[in-house]
């Protein structure tokens, strides 16, 4: 893992204010550069849902983003690292099989970028070179 410097609260807030396509691009580039993504875990992974109530799997590009969302129903959850290889080879294919959409860079107010597994795999693989 290439742990990058933690972002300041101001930087995190600025990134969460970006529009969906920019947040998505940031997620892909940062996850590949750091070799890891982050989820929230406590006796199982934190799960969300979209506007139609379909299950989503929140994934963040850094521990500081995940930690911000460990509130409310996720207050007992802790940020947990997901290795890039595990994300690409195991987690994303499992989400696709189970019909669960990745929810990227979710903010504490519940806004996130929903992405298809196919698009994420393609973009992560391309970014990995």
HUNORJO-V817514 format. One record per backbone hydrogen bond with DSSP energy under -0.5 kcal/mol. CO is the residue of the C=O (numbers start at 1). NH is the residue of the N-H. If there is no record, write none. Layout:
co: <CO:CO>
nh: <NH:NH>
This chain:
co: <1:2:8:9:10:11:12:13:15:19:20:21:22:23:24:25:26:27:28:29:30:31:31:34:35:37:38:39:40:41:44:48:50:54:55:56:56:57:59:60:62:62:63:64:65:66:67:69:71:72:74:78:80:82:83:84:85:86:86:87:90:91:92:93:94:95:95:96:101:102:102:103:104:107:111:112:113:115:116:117:118:119:120:121:122:123:124:125:126>
nh: <3:4:12:13:14:15:16:17:18:23:24:25:26:27:28:29:30:31:32:33:34:35:36:2:84:82:60:80:46:78:42:56:53:50:101:48:58:103:105:38:65:66:67:68:69:69:70:71:74:75:77:41:39:37:87:88:89:90:91:92:94:95:96:97:98:99:100:99:57:104:115:59:113:110:107:114:104:102:120:121:122:123:124:125:126:127:128:129:129>
